[in-house]
Amino acid sequence: MSDNLLSSMIPFFGCVMERTPEGLRLTGAGRNHMNAAAIRNRPFRPPFTLTAVAKTDSTNLRLYGHLGEIIFNWECSVRQLRVHDPADGEQWGIDDQGFIAIDEWHEIVWEVRRDSMRVRVDGR
């Protein structure tokens, strides 16, 4: 499997997906520009490591994997890291771990194993 999955990503939620020299820009459809997402046509299964270099202009930088999801700058509590367990979808929050600087690039590494997971942002 290719290390870079950008070429296999397709727009979702009616968003506009634009390839730029920096990578892939997602803009939501409609006036509020929300719900911009790109997906892959095949799911990930543990174990996997998803590495993304991404930024947000406000809230809700989300990464999905199977039933799992991690949310930075969550609109309900921007400082809380919101987590949905990839194994069963169970949700919880981790206070003071979810805020990333707006309009700055961040390297996010999400390691999902069969019985655990780890999230690192900018090496931390």
Backbone as XML, in Angstrom:
<?xml version="1.0"?>
<chain id="A" units="angstrom">
  <residue number="1" name="MET">
    <atom name="N" x="0.841" y="-1.182" z="0.000"/>
    <atom name="CA" x="0.000" y="0.000" z="0.000"/>
    <atom name="C" x="0.882" y="1.239" z="0.000"/>
  </residue>
  <residue number="2" name="SER">
    <atom name="N" x="0.451" y="2.234" z="-0.718"/>
    <atom name="CA" x="1.195" y="3.484" z="-0.808"/>
    <atom name="C" x="1.241" y="4.176" z="0.549"/>
  </residue>
  <residue number="3" name="ASP">
    <atom name="N" x="2.360" y="4.828" z="0.824"/>
    <atom name="CA" x="2.473" y="5.606" z="2.051"/>
    <atom name="C" x="1.644" y="6.879" z="1.976"/>
  </residue>
  <residue number="4" name="ASN">
    <atom name="N" x="1.402" y="7.395" z="0.767"/>
    <atom name="CA" x="0.648" y="8.621" z="0.598"/>
    <atom name="C" x="-0.701" y="8.291" z="-0.039"/>
  </residue>
  <residue number="5" name="LEU">
    <atom name="N" x="-1.767" y="8.477" z="0.717"/>
    <atom name="CA" x="-3.101" y="8.112" z="0.256"/>
    <atom name="C" x="-3.866" y="9.263" z="-0.390"/>
  </residue>
  <residue number="6" name="LEU">
    <atom name="N" x="-3.242" y="10.420" z="-0.551"/>
    <atom name="CA" x="-3.964" y="11.567" z="-1.108"/>
    <atom name="C" x="-4.582" y="11.260" z="-2.469"/>
  </residue>
  <residue number="7" name="SER">
    <atom name="N" x="-3.870" y="10.521" z="-3.294"/>
    <atom name="CA" x="-4.383" y="10.252" z="-4.638"/>
    <atom name="C" x="-5.621" y="9.359" z="-4.626"/>
  </residue>
  <residue number="8" name="SER">
    <atom name="N" x="-5.848" y="8.622" z="-3.525"/>
    <atom name="CA" x="-7.016" y="7.737" z="-3.459"/>
    <atom name="C" x="-8.196" y="8.358" z="-2.719"/>
  </residue>
  <residue number="9" name="MET">
    <atom name="N" x="-8.063" y="9.606" z="-2.266"/>
    <atom name="CA" x="-9.124" y="10.253" z="-1.506"/>
    <atom name="C" x="-10.187" y="10.813" z="-2.451"/>
  </residue>
  <residue number="10" name="ILE">
    <atom name="N" x="-11.447" y="10.714" z="-2.006"/>
    <atom name="CA" x="-12.552" y="11.262" z="-2.779"/>
    <atom name="C" x="-13.376" y="12.188" z="-1.879"/>
  </residue>
  <residue number="11" name="PRO">
    <atom name="N" x="-14.009" y="13.228" z="-2.454"/>
    <atom name="CA" x="-14.783" y="14.157" z="-1.623"/>
    <atom name="C" x="-16.020" y="13.489" z="-1.033"/>
  </residue>
  <residue number="12" name="PHE">
    <atom name="N" x="-16.413" y="13.967" z="0.138"/>
    <atom name="CA" x="-17.557" y="13.427" z="0.866"/>
    <atom name="C" x="-18.357" y="14.602" z="1.414"/>
  </residue>
  <residue number="13" name="PHE">
    <atom name="N" x="-19.624" y="14.413" z="1.698"/>
    <atom name="CA" x="-20.518" y="15.464" z="2.215"/>
    <atom name="C" x="-20.683" y="16.602" z="1.211"/>
  </residue>
  <residue number="14" name="GLY">
    <atom name="N" x="-20.431" y="16.368" z="-0.063"/>
    <atom name="CA" x="-20.589" y="17.414" z="-1.067"/>
    <atom name="C" x="-19.529" y="18.486" z="-1.019"/>
  </residue>
  <residue number="15" name="CYS">
    <atom name="N" x="-18.417" y="18.195" z="-0.370"/>
    <atom name="CA" x="-17.373" y="19.214" z="-0.255"/>
    <atom name="C" x="-16.620" y="19.371" z="-1.577"/>
  </residue>
  <residue number="16" name="VAL">
    <atom name="N" x="-15.864" y="20.432" z="-1.639"/>
    <atom name="CA" x="-14.996" y="20.687" z="-2.782"/>
    <atom name="C" x="-13.589" y="20.302" z="-2.357"/>
  </residue>
  <residue number="17" name="MET">
    <atom name="N" x="-12.948" y="19.476" z="-3.160"/>
    <atom name="CA" x="-11.604" y="19.008" z="-2.877"/>
    <atom name="C" x="-10.683" y="19.583" z="-3.947"/>
  </residue>
  <residue number="18" name="GLU">
    <atom name="N" x="-9.693" y="20.348" z="-3.500"/>
    <atom name="CA" x="-8.781" y="21.004" z="-4.425"/>
    <atom name="C" x="-7.351" y="20.593" z="-4.105"/>
  </residue>
  <residue number="19" name="ARG">
    <atom name="N" x="-6.651" y="20.106" z="-5.105"/>
    <atom name="CA" x="-5.237" y="19.777" z="-4.925"/>
    <atom name="C" x="-4.431" y="21.067" z="-5.038"/>
  </residue>
  <residue number="20" name="THR">
    <atom name="N" x="-3.542" y="21.291" z="-4.083"/>
    <atom name="CA" x="-2.713" y="22.485" z="-4.050"/>
    <atom name="C" x="-1.257" y="22.046" z="-3.904"/>
  </residue>
  <residue number="21" name="PRO">
    <atom name="N" x="-0.313" y="22.957" z="-4.065"/>
    <atom name="CA" x="1.093" y="22.588" z="-3.834"/>
    <atom name="C" x="1.339" y="22.083" z="-2.409"/>
  </residue>
  <residue number="22" name="GLU">
    <atom name="N" x="0.504" y="22.504" z="-1.452"/>
    <atom name="CA" x="0.651" y="22.061" z="-0.062"/>
    <atom name="C" x="0.020" y="20.694" z="0.176"/>
  </residue>
  <residue number="23" name="GLY">
    <atom name="N" x="-0.874" y="20.248" z="-0.701"/>
    <atom name="CA" x="-1.560" y="18.970" z="-0.502"/>
    <atom name="C" x="-2.979" y="19.005" z="-0.996"/>
  </residue>
  <residue number="24" name="LEU">
    <atom name="N" x="-3.919" y="18.880" z="-0.080"/>
    <atom name="CA" x="-5.331" y="18.790" z="-0.428"/>
    <atom name="C" x="-6.104" y="19.789" z="0.417"/>
  </residue>
  <residue number="25" name="ARG">
    <atom name="N" x="-6.846" y="20.696" z="-0.208"/>
    <atom name="CA" x="-7.681" y="21.656" z="0.518"/>
    <atom name="C" x="-9.119" y="21.196" z="0.404"/>
  </residue>
  <residue number="26" name="LEU">
    <atom name="N" x="-9.789" y="21.090" z="1.553"/>
    <atom name="CA" x="-11.192" y="20.691" z="1.596"/>
    <atom name="C" x="-12.028" y="21.878" z="2.022"/>
  </residue>
  <residue number="27" name="THR">
    <atom name="N" x="-13.067" y="22.166" z="1.265"/>
    <atom name="CA" x="-13.984" y="23.247" z="1.595"/>
    <atom name="C" x="-15.389" y="22.667" z="1.577"/>
  </residue>
  <residue number="28" name="GLY">
    <atom name="N" x="-16.130" y="22.910" z="2.640"/>
    <atom name="CA" x="-17.489" y="22.390" z="2.727"/>
    <atom name="C" x="-18.420" y="23.046" z="1.735"/>
  </residue>
  <residue number="29" name="ALA">
    <atom name="N" x="-19.436" y="22.313" z="1.362"/>
    <atom name="CA" x="-20.445" y="22.849" z="0.455"/>
    <atom name="C" x="-21.376" y="23.786" z="1.221"/>
  </residue>
  <residue number="30" name="GLY">
    <atom name="N" x="-22.001" y="24.697" z="0.526"/>
    <atom name="CA" x="-22.971" y="25.584" z="1.159"/>
    <atom name="C" x="-22.326" y="26.809" z="1.763"/>
  </residue>
  <residue number="31" name="ARG">
    <atom name="N" x="-23.162" y="27.602" z="2.416"/>
    <atom name="CA" x="-22.703" y="28.876" z="2.960"/>
    <atom name="C" x="-21.783" y="28.743" z="4.150"/>
  </residue>
  <residue number="32" name="ASN">
    <atom name="N" x="-22.029" y="27.750" z="4.985"/>
    <atom name="CA" x="-21.245" y="27.675" z="6.216"/>
    <atom name="C" x="-19.926" y="26.924" z="6.055"/>
  </residue>
  <residue number="33" name="HIS">
    <atom name="N" x="-19.680" y="26.325" z="4.909"/>
    <atom name="CA" x="-18.427" y="25.633" z="4.601"/>
    <atom name="C" x="-18.075" y="24.558" z="5.616"/>
  </residue>
  <residue number="34" name="MET">
    <atom name="N" x="-19.069" y="24.006" z="6.281"/>
    <atom name="CA" x="-18.807" y="22.936" z="7.239"/>
    <atom name="C" x="-18.919" y="21.588" z="6.541"/>
  </residue>
  <residue number="35" name="ASN">
    <atom name="N" x="-18.528" y="20.555" z="7.237"/>
    <atom name="CA" x="-18.611" y="19.180" z="6.754"/>
    <atom name="C" x="-17.773" y="18.935" z="5.512"/>
  </residue>
  <residue number="36" name="ALA">
    <atom name="N" x="-16.573" y="19.446" z="5.514"/>
    <atom name="CA" x="-15.634" y="19.144" z="4.434"/>
    <atom name="C" x="-14.901" y="17.875" z="4.825"/>
  </residue>
  <residue number="37" name="ALA">
    <atom name="N" x="-14.995" y="16.860" z="3.975"/>
    <atom name="CA" x="-14.356" y="15.581" z="4.296"/>
    <atom name="C" x="-13.904" y="14.888" z="3.028"/>
  </residue>
  <residue number="38" name="ALA">
    <atom name="N" x="-12.827" y="14.149" z="3.165"/>
    <atom name="CA" x="-12.362" y="13.287" z="2.080"/>
    <atom name="C" x="-12.265" y="11.887" z="2.664"/>
  </residue>
  <residue number="39" name="ILE">
    <atom name="N" x="-12.671" y="10.911" z="1.883"/>
    <atom name="CA" x="-12.644" y="9.538" z="2.357"/>
    <atom name="C" x="-11.910" y="8.662" z="1.348"/>
  </residue>
  <residue number="40" name="ARG">
    <atom name="N" x="-11.665" y="7.481" z="1.755"/>
    <atom name="CA" x="-11.043" y="6.471" z="0.926"/>
    <atom name="C" x="-12.088" y="5.404" z="0.654"/>
  </residue>
  <residue number="41" name="ASN">
    <atom name="N" x="-12.032" y="4.752" z="-0.475"/>
    <atom name="CA" x="-13.076" y="3.789" z="-0.809"/>
    <atom name="C" x="-12.913" y="2.438" z="-0.125"/>
  </residue>
  <residue number="42" name="ARG">
    <atom name="N" x="-11.848" y="2.246" z="0.636"/>
    <atom name="CA" x="-11.653" y="1.014" z="1.408"/>
    <atom name="C" x="-11.357" y="1.375" z="2.852"/>
  </residue>
  <residue number="43" name="PRO">
    <atom name="N" x="-11.946" y="0.664" z="3.821"/>
    <atom name="CA" x="-11.729" y="1.015" z="5.236"/>
    <atom name="C" x="-10.350" y="0.580" z="5.726"/>
  </residue>
  <residue number="44" name="PHE">
    <atom name="N" x="-9.928" y="1.203" z="6.798"/>
    <atom name="CA" x="-8.726" y="0.789" z="7.508"/>
    <atom name="C" x="-9.128" y="-0.251" z="8.540"/>
  </residue>
  <residue number="45" name="ARG">
    <atom name="N" x="-8.286" y="-1.217" z="8.780"/>
    <atom name="CA" x="-8.499" y="-2.216" z="9.827"/>
    <atom name="C" x="-7.252" y="-2.246" z="10.707"/>
  </residue>
  <residue number="46" name="PRO">
    <atom name="N" x="-7.419" y="-2.327" z="12.024"/>
    <atom name="CA" x="-6.249" y="-2.369" z="12.908"/>
    <atom name="C" x="-5.398" y="-3.614" z="12.625"/>
  </residue>
  <residue number="47" name="PRO">
    <atom name="N" x="-4.117" y="-3.511" z="12.780"/>
    <atom name="CA" x="-3.384" y="-2.317" z="13.188"/>
    <atom name="C" x="-3.109" y="-1.410" z="12.001"/>
  </residue>
  <residue number="48" name="PHE">
    <atom name="N" x="-3.149" y="-0.097" z="12.266"/>
    <atom name="CA" x="-2.767" y="0.882" z="11.245"/>
    <atom name="C" x="-2.251" y="2.144" z="11.929"/>
  </residue>
  <residue number="49" name="THR">
    <atom name="N" x="-1.488" y="2.896" z="11.188"/>
    <atom name="CA" x="-1.026" y="4.208" z="11.628"/>
    <atom name="C" x="-1.438" y="5.209" z="10.567"/>
  </residue>
  <residue number="50" name="LEU">
    <atom name="N" x="-2.187" y="6.197" z="10.984"/>
    <atom name="CA" x="-2.610" y="7.262" z="10.085"/>
    <atom name="C" x="-1.810" y="8.503" z="10.451"/>
  </residue>
  <residue number="51" name="THR">
    <atom name="N" x="-1.085" y="9.021" z="9.484"/>
    <atom name="CA" x="-0.315" y="10.250" z="9.686"/>
    <atom name="C" x="-0.887" y="11.308" z="8.762"/>
  </residue>
  <residue number="52" name="ALA">
    <atom name="N" x="-1.227" y="12.450" z="9.343"/>
    <atom name="CA" x="-1.766" y="13.555" z="8.558"/>
    <atom name="C" x="-1.028" y="14.830" z="8.939"/>
  </residue>
  <residue number="53" name="VAL">
    <atom name="N" x="-0.714" y="15.623" z="7.950"/>
    <atom name="CA" x="-0.233" y="16.977" z="8.186"/>
    <atom name="C" x="-1.401" y="17.854" z="7.779"/>
  </residue>
  <residue number="54" name="ALA">
    <atom name="N" x="-1.991" y="18.522" z="8.779"/>
    <atom name="CA" x="-3.258" y="19.208" z="8.545"/>
    <atom name="C" x="-3.335" y="20.485" z="9.366"/>
  </residue>
  <residue number="55" name="LYS">
    <atom name="N" x="-4.274" y="21.343" z="8.951"/>
    <atom name="CA" x="-4.565" y="22.541" z="9.732"/>
    <atom name="C" x="-6.052" y="22.831" z="9.599"/>
  </residue>
  <residue number="56" name="THR">
    <atom name="N" x="-6.563" y="23.623" z="10.519"/>
    <atom name="CA" x="-7.958" y="24.036" z="10.493"/>
    <atom name="C" x="-8.013" y="25.557" z="10.558"/>
  </residue>
  <residue number="57" name="ASP">
    <atom name="N" x="-9.074" y="26.126" z="9.976"/>
    <atom name="CA" x="-9.244" y="27.571" z="10.063"/>
    <atom name="C" x="-10.123" y="27.955" z="11.244"/>
  </residue>
  <residue number="58" name="SER">
    <atom name="N" x="-10.621" y="26.951" z="11.982"/>
    <atom name="CA" x="-11.458" y="27.267" z="13.146"/>
    <atom name="C" x="-11.594" y="26.050" z="14.055"/>
  </residue>
  <residue number="59" name="THR">
    <atom name="N" x="-12.636" y="25.265" z="13.837"/>
    <atom name="CA" x="-12.934" y="24.135" z="14.712"/>
    <atom name="C" x="-12.972" y="22.833" z="13.923"/>
  </residue>
  <residue number="60" name="ASN">
    <atom name="N" x="-13.022" y="21.736" z="14.668"/>
    <atom name="CA" x="-13.326" y="20.409" z="14.121"/>
    <atom name="C" x="-12.365" y="19.885" z="13.067"/>
  </residue>
  <residue number="61" name="LEU">
    <atom name="N" x="-11.136" y="19.674" z="13.454"/>
    <atom name="CA" x="-10.257" y="18.897" z="12.602"/>
    <atom name="C" x="-10.469" y="17.440" z="13.042"/>
  </residue>
  <residue number="62" name="ARG">
    <atom name="N" x="-11.027" y="16.636" z="12.149"/>
    <atom name="CA" x="-11.434" y="15.275" z="12.487"/>
    <atom name="C" x="-10.709" y="14.264" z="11.612"/>
  </residue>
  <residue number="63" name="LEU">
    <atom name="N" x="-10.272" y="13.178" z="12.248"/>
    <atom name="CA" x="-9.727" y="12.028" z="11.538"/>
    <atom name="C" x="-10.597" y="10.827" z="11.887"/>
  </residue>
  <residue number="64" name="TYR">
    <atom name="N" x="-10.903" y="10.017" z="10.873"/>
    <atom name="CA" x="-11.765" y="8.856" z="11.053"/>
    <atom name="C" x="-11.001" y="7.589" z="10.717"/>
  </residue>
  <residue number="65" name="GLY">
    <atom name="N" x="-11.291" y="6.535" z="11.433"/>
    <atom name="CA" x="-10.747" y="5.220" z="11.123"/>
    <atom name="C" x="-11.687" y="4.155" z="11.639"/>
  </residue>
  <residue number="66" name="HIS">
    <atom name="N" x="-12.324" y="3.419" z="10.739"/>
    <atom name="CA" x="-13.329" y="2.399" z="11.060"/>
    <atom name="C" x="-14.426" y="3.066" z="11.898"/>
  </residue>
  <residue number="67" name="LEU">
    <atom name="N" x="-14.719" y="2.602" z="13.097"/>
    <atom name="CA" x="-15.715" y="3.240" z="13.959"/>
    <atom name="C" x="-15.131" y="4.410" z="14.747"/>
  </residue>
  <residue number="68" name="GLY">
    <atom name="N" x="-13.821" y="4.599" z="14.643"/>
    <atom name="CA" x="-13.137" y="5.590" z="15.461"/>
    <atom name="C" x="-13.083" y="6.960" z="14.837"/>
  </residue>
  <residue number="69" name="GLU">
    <atom name="N" x="-12.857" y="7.908" z="15.723"/>
    <atom name="CA" x="-12.725" y="9.302" z="15.299"/>
    <atom name="C" x="-11.962" y="10.034" z="16.385"/>
  </residue>
  <residue number="70" name="ILE">
    <atom name="N" x="-11.091" y="10.954" z="15.982"/>
    <atom name="CA" x="-10.485" y="11.884" z="16.931"/>
    <atom name="C" x="-10.792" y="13.284" z="16.417"/>
  </residue>
  <residue number="71" name="ILE">
    <atom name="N" x="-11.098" y="14.174" z="17.359"/>
    <atom name="CA" x="-11.515" y="15.523" z="16.990"/>
    <atom name="C" x="-10.673" y="16.529" z="17.771"/>
  </residue>
  <residue number="72" name="PHE">
    <atom name="N" x="-10.001" y="17.388" z="17.034"/>
    <atom name="CA" x="-9.278" y="18.504" z="17.624"/>
    <atom name="C" x="-10.119" y="19.757" z="17.421"/>
  </residue>
  <residue number="73" name="ASN">
    <atom name="N" x="-10.023" y="20.682" z="18.388"/>
    <atom name="CA" x="-10.787" y="21.944" z="18.339"/>
    <atom name="C" x="-12.286" y="21.661" z="18.188"/>
  </residue>
  <residue number="74" name="TRP">
    <atom name="N" x="-12.752" y="20.670" z="18.933"/>
    <atom name="CA" x="-14.158" y="20.260" z="18.901"/>
    <atom name="C" x="-15.053" y="21.459" z="19.193"/>
  </residue>
  <residue number="75" name="GLU">
    <atom name="N" x="-16.089" y="21.649" z="18.404"/>
    <atom name="CA" x="-16.931" y="22.841" z="18.523"/>
    <atom name="C" x="-17.617" y="22.965" z="19.878"/>
  </residue>
  <residue number="76" name="CYS">
    <atom name="N" x="-17.821" y="21.881" z="20.590"/>
    <atom name="CA" x="-18.489" y="21.935" z="21.905"/>
    <atom name="C" x="-17.523" y="22.240" z="23.048"/>
  </residue>
  <residue number="77" name="SER">
    <atom name="N" x="-16.236" y="21.995" z="22.825"/>
    <atom name="CA" x="-15.211" y="22.260" z="23.839"/>
    <atom name="C" x="-13.851" y="22.213" z="23.149"/>
  </residue>
  <residue number="78" name="VAL">
    <atom name="N" x="-13.376" y="23.359" z="22.665"/>
    <atom name="CA" x="-12.202" y="23.379" z="21.784"/>
    <atom name="C" x="-10.922" y="22.858" z="22.434"/>
  </residue>
  <residue number="79" name="ARG">
    <atom name="N" x="-10.865" y="22.836" z="23.746"/>
    <atom name="CA" x="-9.652" y="22.353" z="24.420"/>
    <atom name="C" x="-9.699" y="20.845" z="24.694"/>
  </residue>
  <residue number="80" name="GLN">
    <atom name="N" x="-10.849" y="20.239" z="24.547"/>
    <atom name="CA" x="-10.997" y="18.807" z="24.821"/>
    <atom name="C" x="-10.685" y="17.985" z="23.573"/>
  </residue>
  <residue number="81" name="LEU">
    <atom name="N" x="-9.852" y="16.959" z="23.729"/>
    <atom name="CA" x="-9.644" y="15.998" z="22.647"/>
    <atom name="C" x="-10.815" y="15.029" z="22.709"/>
  </residue>
  <residue number="82" name="ARG">
    <atom name="N" x="-11.572" y="14.978" z="21.641"/>
    <atom name="CA" x="-12.741" y="14.094" z="21.585"/>
    <atom name="C" x="-12.314" y="12.818" z="20.889"/>
  </residue>
  <residue number="83" name="VAL">
    <atom name="N" x="-12.634" y="11.682" z="21.489"/>
    <atom name="CA" x="-12.190" y="10.386" z="20.986"/>
    <atom name="C" x="-13.386" y="9.456" z="20.856"/>
  </residue>
  <residue number="84" name="HIS">
    <atom name="N" x="-13.460" y="8.757" z="19.722"/>
    <atom name="CA" x="-14.419" y="7.681" z="19.518"/>
    <atom name="C" x="-13.578" y="6.427" z="19.287"/>
  </residue>
  <residue number="85" name="ASP">
    <atom name="N" x="-13.775" y="5.428" z="20.112"/>
    <atom name="CA" x="-12.967" y="4.207" z="20.051"/>
    <atom name="C" x="-13.178" y="3.485" z="18.717"/>
  </residue>
  <residue number="86" name="PRO">
    <atom name="N" x="-12.097" y="3.172" z="17.987"/>
    <atom name="CA" x="-12.235" y="2.480" z="16.699"/>
    <atom name="C" x="-12.835" y="1.079" z="16.814"/>
  </residue>
  <residue number="87" name="ALA">
    <atom name="N" x="-12.730" y="0.458" z="17.981"/>
    <atom name="CA" x="-13.243" y="-0.909" z="18.150"/>
    <atom name="C" x="-14.760" y="-0.947" z="18.294"/>
  </residue>
  <residue number="88" name="ASP">
    <atom name="N" x="-15.320" y="0.025" z="19.054"/>
    <atom name="CA" x="-16.752" y="-0.062" z="19.341"/>
    <atom name="C" x="-17.505" y="1.273" z="19.248"/>
  </residue>
  <residue number="89" name="GLY">
    <atom name="N" x="-16.807" y="2.346" z="18.918"/>
    <atom name="CA" x="-17.455" y="3.649" z="18.778"/>
    <atom name="C" x="-17.702" y="4.377" z="20.090"/>
  </residue>
  <residue number="90" name="GLU">
    <atom name="N" x="-17.330" y="3.767" z="21.237"/>
    <atom name="CA" x="-17.522" y="4.435" z="22.526"/>
    <atom name="C" x="-16.814" y="5.790" z="22.502"/>
  </residue>
  <residue number="91" name="GLN">
    <atom name="N" x="-17.467" y="6.815" z="23.101"/>
    <atom name="CA" x="-16.945" y="8.173" z="23.056"/>
    <atom name="C" x="-16.515" y="8.650" z="24.431"/>
  </residue>
  <residue number="92" name="TRP">
    <atom name="N" x="-15.455" y="9.459" z="24.440"/>
    <atom name="CA" x="-15.035" y="10.113" z="25.664"/>
    <atom name="C" x="-14.205" y="11.335" z="25.296"/>
  </residue>
  <residue number="93" name="GLY">
    <atom name="N" x="-13.950" y="12.173" z="26.299"/>
    <atom name="CA" x="-13.148" y="13.370" z="26.087"/>
    <atom name="C" x="-11.963" y="13.391" z="27.018"/>
  </residue>
  <residue number="94" name="ILE">
    <atom name="N" x="-10.880" y="13.999" z="26.551"/>
    <atom name="CA" x="-9.684" y="14.178" z="27.375"/>
    <atom name="C" x="-9.449" y="15.678" z="27.470"/>
  </residue>
  <residue number="95" name="ASP">
    <atom name="N" x="-9.688" y="16.221" z="28.662"/>
    <atom name="CA" x="-9.603" y="17.665" z="28.857"/>
    <atom name="C" x="-8.197" y="18.198" z="28.599"/>
  </residue>
  <residue number="96" name="ASP">
    <atom name="N" x="-8.142" y="19.403" z="28.058"/>
    <atom name="CA" x="-6.913" y="20.166" z="27.824"/>
    <atom name="C" x="-5.907" y="19.469" z="26.912"/>
  </residue>
  <residue number="97" name="GLN">
    <atom name="N" x="-6.357" y="18.564" z="26.046"/>
    <atom name="CA" x="-5.450" y="17.884" z="25.120"/>
    <atom name="C" x="-5.878" y="18.035" z="23.661"/>
  </residue>
  <residue number="98" name="GLY">
    <atom name="N" x="-6.960" y="18.769" z="23.384"/>
    <atom name="CA" x="-7.512" y="18.774" z="22.041"/>
    <atom name="C" x="-7.359" y="20.038" z="21.228"/>
  </residue>
  <residue number="99" name="PHE">
    <atom name="N" x="-6.746" y="21.078" z="21.794"/>
    <atom name="CA" x="-6.635" y="22.330" z="21.037"/>
    <atom name="C" x="-5.362" y="22.323" z="20.206"/>
  </residue>
  <residue number="100" name="ILE">
    <atom name="N" x="-5.488" y="22.658" z="18.928"/>
    <atom name="CA" x="-4.333" y="22.887" z="18.065"/>
    <atom name="C" x="-4.435" y="24.308" z="17.533"/>
  </residue>
  <residue number="101" name="ALA">
    <atom name="N" x="-3.297" y="24.931" z="17.313"/>
    <atom name="CA" x="-3.280" y="26.312" z="16.827"/>
    <atom name="C" x="-3.978" y="26.396" z="15.467"/>
  </residue>
  <residue number="102" name="ILE">
    <atom name="N" x="-4.753" y="27.430" z="15.298"/>
    <atom name="CA" x="-5.504" y="27.665" z="14.064"/>
    <atom name="C" x="-4.568" y="28.200" z="12.979"/>
  </residue>
  <residue number="103" name="ASP">
    <atom name="N" x="-4.811" y="27.751" z="11.744"/>
    <atom name="CA" x="-4.041" y="28.185" z="10.569"/>
    <atom name="C" x="-2.553" y="27.861" z="10.659"/>
  </residue>
  <residue number="104" name="GLU">
    <atom name="N" x="-2.216" y="26.821" z="11.411"/>
    <atom name="CA" x="-0.839" y="26.325" z="11.468"/>
    <atom name="C" x="-0.853" y="24.844" z="11.139"/>
  </residue>
  <residue number="105" name="TRP">
    <atom name="N" x="0.171" y="24.375" z="10.423"/>
    <atom name="CA" x="0.276" y="22.959" z="10.075"/>
    <atom name="C" x="0.693" y="22.162" z="11.295"/>
  </residue>
  <residue number="106" name="HIS">
    <atom name="N" x="0.060" y="21.007" z="11.470"/>
    <atom name="CA" x="0.373" y="20.097" z="12.569"/>
    <atom name="C" x="0.508" y="18.684" z="12.023"/>
  </residue>
  <residue number="107" name="GLU">
    <atom name="N" x="1.499" y="17.967" z="12.515"/>
    <atom name="CA" x="1.621" y="16.555" z="12.166"/>
    <atom name="C" x="0.877" y="15.748" z="13.221"/>
  </residue>
  <residue number="108" name="ILE">
    <atom name="N" x="-0.132" y="15.022" z="12.785"/>
    <atom name="CA" x="-0.946" y="14.206" z="13.673"/>
    <atom name="C" x="-0.702" y="12.747" z="13.316"/>
  </residue>
  <residue number="109" name="VAL">
    <atom name="N" x="-0.320" y="11.957" z="14.312"/>
    <atom name="CA" x="-0.078" y="10.533" z="14.114"/>
    <atom name="C" x="-1.046" y="9.779" z="15.020"/>
  </residue>
  <residue number="110" name="TRP">
    <atom name="N" x="-1.882" y="8.961" z="14.411"/>
    <atom name="CA" x="-2.878" y="8.173" z="15.148"/>
    <atom name="C" x="-2.538" y="6.711" z="14.932"/>
  </residue>
  <residue number="111" name="GLU">
    <atom name="N" x="-2.043" y="6.066" z="15.962"/>
    <atom name="CA" x="-1.679" y="4.654" z="15.906"/>
    <atom name="C" x="-2.809" y="3.838" z="16.520"/>
  </residue>
  <residue number="112" name="VAL">
    <atom name="N" x="-3.384" y="2.949" z="15.742"/>
    <atom name="CA" x="-4.492" y="2.124" z="16.214"/>
    <atom name="C" x="-4.039" y="0.663" z="16.181"/>
  </residue>
  <residue number="113" name="ARG">
    <atom name="N" x="-4.025" y="0.039" z="17.336"/>
    <atom name="CA" x="-3.687" y="-1.380" z="17.461"/>
    <atom name="C" x="-4.957" y="-2.143" z="17.796"/>
  </residue>
  <residue number="114" name="ARG">
    <atom name="N" x="-4.872" y="-3.422" z="17.891"/>
    <atom name="CA" x="-6.066" y="-4.222" z="18.198"/>
    <atom name="C" x="-6.611" y="-3.954" z="19.603"/>
  </residue>
  <residue number="115" name="ASP">
    <atom name="N" x="-5.738" y="-3.586" z="20.537"/>
    <atom name="CA" x="-6.187" y="-3.401" z="21.920"/>
    <atom name="C" x="-5.800" y="-2.046" z="22.523"/>
  </residue>
  <residue number="116" name="SER">
    <atom name="N" x="-5.316" y="-1.131" z="21.696"/>
    <atom name="CA" x="-4.927" y="0.178" z="22.226"/>
    <atom name="C" x="-4.786" y="1.170" z="21.070"/>
  </residue>
  <residue number="117" name="MET">
    <atom name="N" x="-4.599" y="2.439" z="21.442"/>
    <atom name="CA" x="-4.295" y="3.452" z="20.445"/>
    <atom name="C" x="-3.522" y="4.570" z="21.100"/>
  </residue>
  <residue number="118" name="ARG">
    <atom name="N" x="-2.873" y="5.355" z="20.245"/>
    <atom name="CA" x="-2.091" y="6.496" z="20.726"/>
    <atom name="C" x="-2.225" y="7.609" z="19.688"/>
  </residue>
  <residue number="119" name="VAL">
    <atom name="N" x="-2.303" y="8.851" z="20.177"/>
    <atom name="CA" x="-2.377" y="10.016" z="19.303"/>
    <atom name="C" x="-1.223" y="10.937" z="19.689"/>
  </residue>
  <residue number="120" name="ARG">
    <atom name="N" x="-0.470" y="11.371" z="18.680"/>
    <atom name="CA" x="0.610" y="12.332" z="18.902"/>
    <atom name="C" x="0.383" y="13.527" z="17.972"/>
  </residue>
  <residue number="121" name="VAL">
    <atom name="N" x="0.645" y="14.706" z="18.492"/>
    <atom name="CA" x="0.569" y="15.919" z="17.687"/>
    <atom name="C" x="1.918" y="16.623" z="17.796"/>
  </residue>
  <residue number="122" name="ASP">
    <atom name="N" x="2.508" y="16.843" z="16.632"/>
    <atom name="CA" x="3.802" y="17.511" z="16.580"/>
    <atom name="C" x="4.822" y="16.846" z="17.515"/>
  </residue>
  <residue number="123" name="GLY">
    <atom name="N" x="4.806" y="15.526" z="17.530"/>
    <atom name="CA" x="5.757" y="14.752" z="18.317"/>
    <atom name="C" x="5.434" y="14.593" z="19.791"/>
  </residue>
  <residue number="124" name="ARG">
    <atom name="N" x="4.313" y="15.158" z="20.250"/>
    <atom name="CA" x="3.934" y="15.061" z="21.679"/>
    <atom name="C" x="2.673" y="14.251" z="21.824"/>
  </residue>
</chain>
